[in-house]
Amino acid sequence: MDTNVRSKDAKKSNKLNWLLLLLAVALIILPLVFNPSAEYGGADGEAEEAITEIAPNYEPWFSSFYEPPSGEIESLLFSTQAALGAGIVGYYLGSRKRKK
């Protein structure tokens, strides 16, 4: 009986995981489908533009110690950072669930 209950819980959890994955994919794709001509930029460019508009003579008080050679390398570093962060959060949440 205990095995049957775990099997039902696993199936329920599996369905929920697939539903959440489908929802995440939809959140990524739908904006591209409904507004294909939009420019999807980051907050850094917007902040720089706002600062230049507010204070045209502003001089940054520091600069980056490493400037990636291309936008592709910058994206690679950013996605690697995001993957590591997601792995750490996922590991923590999984270990908390295992303790319960």
Helices and strands as residue ranges (DSSP letters): H 2-34, H 43-54, H 71-99
